[in-house]
Amino acid sequence: MKLMESNVNMTKTPIQMPEKGTYKWQLFSYWSDEYRQTRADHSAYIALNFAGALDVCRTKLQKLMQHHRQFAGDATCGASHNRAIARLQNTLSGAAMAYESSFKLH
């Protein structure tokens, strides 16, 4: 069985940059920066995931959230536990969890 050879001399058309200072240039700059940031975020997510760091964060966050939710309805200390839940949701662990779930949706 003979495999088809690919064309080694394929040419790639370079992306034409809009004239600097124009509206199109601003849009191009914005979206290219956004693309670079997204790729960097994705690479960081993959590295954290392979290192097992996200599992540790997820487990710790879930345990803390469960603990505070148990006491959130208590009349004497519920307000304190609700504040703790809000703080947990704003931590890097919480952000990592949200970030991880957004990748699972795609």
C-alpha positions in Angstrom: 0.0 0.0 0.0 1.5 3.3 -1.1 0.9 6.4 1.1 0.2 9.7 -0.5 3.0 12.2 -0.2 2.1 15.6 1.1 3.3 18.7 -0.8 6.4 19.9 1.2 6.5 23.2 -0.7 3.1 24.4 0.5 3.1 28.1 1.0 1.4 29.9 3.8 -0.2 33.3 3.2 0.9 35.7 5.9 -1.7 37.6 7.8 -1.8 41.1 6.5 -1.6 43.7 9.3 -4.0 46.6 9.1 -2.4 50.0 9.0 -1.3 51.0 12.5 -3.5 53.5 14.2 -6.7 52.6 12.3 -9.8 51.1 13.8 -9.1 47.8 12.0 -5.6 47.8 13.6 -7.1 48.3 17.1 -9.5 45.4 16.5 -6.7 43.2 15.2 -4.5 44.1 18.2 -7.2 43.4 20.6 -8.1 40.0 19.2 -4.5 38.9 18.7 -3.8 39.8 22.4 -7.0 37.9 23.4 -5.8 34.9 21.4 -2.4 34.9 23.0 -3.8 35.2 26.5 -6.3 32.4 25.9 -3.6 30.1 24.6 -1.5 30.9 27.7 -4.4 30.3 30.0 -5.1 27.0 28.3 -1.5 25.8 28.6 -1.5 26.8 32.3 -4.7 24.8 32.8 -3.2 21.7 31.2 0.0 22.0 33.3 -2.0 22.4 36.5 -4.3 19.5 35.6 -1.4 17.1 34.8 0.4 18.1 38.0 -2.7 17.2 39.9 -3.0 20.6 41.5 -6.6 21.1 40.4 -7.7 17.9 42.1 -6.2 19.0 45.4 -7.8 22.5 45.1 -11.2 21.0 44.1 -11.1 18.6 47.1 -10.1 21.2 49.6 -12.7 23.7 48.3 -15.5 21.2 48.3 -14.7 20.1 51.9 -14.6 23.8 53.1 -17.8 24.7 51.2 -19.6 21.6 52.7 -18.5 22.5 56.2 -19.7 26.2 55.9 -23.0 25.2 54.2 -23.8 22.9 57.1 -23.8 25.9 59.5 -25.0 28.7 57.1 -28.6 28.3 58.3 -27.7 28.6 62.0 -29.2 31.7 63.5 -26.2 32.4 65.8 -23.3 31.9 63.5 -24.9 31.6 60.0 -23.7 35.1 58.9 -20.1 34.2 59.6 -20.4 31.0 57.6 -22.0 32.8 54.7 -19.2 35.3 54.6 -16.7 32.4 54.6 -18.5 30.9 51.7 -18.3 34.2 49.8 -14.6 34.4 50.5 -14.0 30.9 49.3 -15.9 31.6 46.1 -13.5 34.5 45.5 -10.3 32.5 46.1 -7.9 31.3 43.4 -9.2 27.8 44.1 -12.7 28.9 43.3 -11.4 30.6 40.2 -9.5 27.4 39.2 -12.7 25.4 39.6 -14.7 27.8 37.5 -12.0 27.8 34.9 -11.9 24.1 34.8 -15.6 23.7 34.5 -15.6 26.2 31.5 -13.1 23.9 29.7 -15.4 20.9 30.3 -18.2 22.7 28.6 -16.3 22.9 25.3 
